[in-house]
């Protein structure tokens, strides 16, 4: 079983990496990029029977800083 966790900064939290990417894209001639938010994707190989609740607990305890980040979980 696999889980994919998408972690992003919450709206309103300054994203300096995203801003640097936006600026670099403009410098490379890519007009029209008004904003960039950068996040991370964490892929987990899990034992069969691992629940979504267990993956969410992993996120709450380690994978995401829930004060400034939000996350979504996809199981497959």
N, C-alpha and C positions, 0 to 999 in steps of 0.2 A: 504494500500500500504506500502511496506517496501523498505528501502534503506540500502545498506551495503556500508560503506566507508572504504577503505583500505588505511592506511597512513603509509608511509615508509620514512626513511631518504633518501635524495638524494644520488646518487653515489658520492663518494669523501668526504662525511661527516663522520667523525669518529663516530663509533657506539660502545661505551664502553659496553653496555649491550650485544650486539651480540658477542663481543669478549669474554666477561665473560662466555657466554653460550658455545662458541666454546672451550674454555679452560676447562670448567667443563666436557664437553662431552669427551674430550681427557683423562681427569683424570679418568673418569668412564670406560675407555677401548674402547670407540668408535673411532676407527682409521679412518682416511680418511676424516674427516670433515675439510675442508680447509678454510671455511668462514661461518659466520652466520650474517644475517641482521635481526634485530628484529623490528617489527612494531606494529601497533594496528589496530583492526577492530572495527568500530562503527556501530551498528545497530540502525536504526531509524524507528519507526512506524509513518507513515505520513497519512494525510488526502488524500482521493482520489483526483486526479487532481493536486497534487503537482508535479511540473516539475523538471526535472533533472537540469535545470538551477538554480532553487531555492536551490537544495541540493548543487550544486557547490558553490553558494554564501555563504551558511552556512560553507562550507569547507574553503573558502577564508577568511571569517571573524572570524571563531572561531575554527573549528575542526582540521585544519592543520596549522602549521607554514610554510607558503609557501617559506620562505627564505631558510629553510634547509630540508623541507619535500615535498614529492610529494604525490598525492592521486589519487585513482580511485573510481568511483561510479558505483554500480550495483543497478538497480531498479527491483523490482519483485512485 
